């Protein structure tokens, strides 16, 4: 691989690749090159999902709490 054609991703984002471009993962990356299918390359990223069980609440109360927290957060930016 020629050093002039190797580029490091410095910021997360989306990319469009041209046909026949080579994609590899960096050492230590959590991305996994899973397989190449007829419709393209599949990259798999292991993710952690946190699920919290919370007590049920009145929908109106939930809306009021959410708006109050949002308002407080926005006011703290001023």
Phi and psi in degrees as a GROMACS rama.xvg file:
@    title "Ramachandran Plot"
@    xaxis  label "Phi"
@    yaxis  label "Psi"
@TYPE xy
-79.8963  129.891  UNK-2
-58.9196  -26.6189  UNK-3
-69.6657  -18.3456  UNK-4
-106.414  0.487424  UNK-5
-93.6418  127.977  UNK-6
-131.316  142.027  UNK-7
-99.683  137.563  UNK-8
-77.6436  118.536  UNK-9
-98.1919  -17.588  UNK-10
-142.8  137.873  UNK-11
-63.6159  147.473  UNK-12
173.156  -168.478  UNK-13
-105.005  152.615  UNK-14
-139.643  146.273  UNK-15
-107.581  126.753  UNK-16
-105.149  145.562  UNK-17
-86.6998  156.922  UNK-18
-54.7856  140.381  UNK-19
72.9988  8.76301  UNK-20
-76.3128  146.23  UNK-21
-95.9718  132.775  UNK-22
-124.258  126.855  UNK-23
-131.924  157.639  UNK-24
-94.849  146.95  UNK-25
-75.099  153.28  UNK-26
-59.9805  131.527  UNK-27
87.9539  -6.74871  UNK-28
-70.3868  148.569  UNK-29
-90.2974  -4.14573  UNK-30
-71.3509  143.619  UNK-31
-123.733  123.051  UNK-32
-77.8135  105.232  UNK-33
-79.6456  -53.1278  UNK-34
-171.66  159.654  UNK-35
-107.67  121.021  UNK-36
-106.422  172.586  UNK-37
-59.6802  -32.3731  UNK-38
-94.2735  7.13681  UNK-39
137.096  -179.143  UNK-40
-82.0961  138.28  UNK-41
-111.5  119.355  UNK-42
-103.453  131.973  UNK-43
-114.94  133.766  UNK-44
-117.975  118.913  UNK-45
-67.4879  133.202  UNK-46
-127.171  155.14  UNK-47
-106.648  128.914  UNK-48
-115.167  126.276  UNK-49
-103.549  126.822  UNK-50
-115.225  126.42  UNK-51
-114.644  133.212  UNK-52
-93.4802  120.633  UNK-53
-121.615  151.676  UNK-54
-66.096  149.12  UNK-55
-65.3187  148.511  UNK-56
-139.89  165.045  UNK-57
-66.1809  130.632  UNK-58
-54.3013  -39.6653  UNK-59
-64.4864  -39.3154  UNK-60
-64.7798  -39.4255  UNK-61
-62.9247  -43.1271  UNK-62
-63.5028  -45.4136  UNK-63
-60.9566  -44.311  UNK-64
-63.5138  -42.4545  UNK-65
-64.2136  -45.7512  UNK-66
-64.7947  -38.25  UNK-67
-64.9416  -42.0273  UNK-68
-67.232  -40.539  UNK-69
-63.9745  -45.0489  UNK-70
-60.0959  -45.6655  UNK-71
-62.6217  -40.6122  UNK-72
-65.404  -43.3643  UNK-73
-66.3802  -39.4835  UNK-74
-66.9852  -30.594  UNK-75
-71.8252  -16.0146  UNK-76
-82.0396  -19.3651  UNK-77
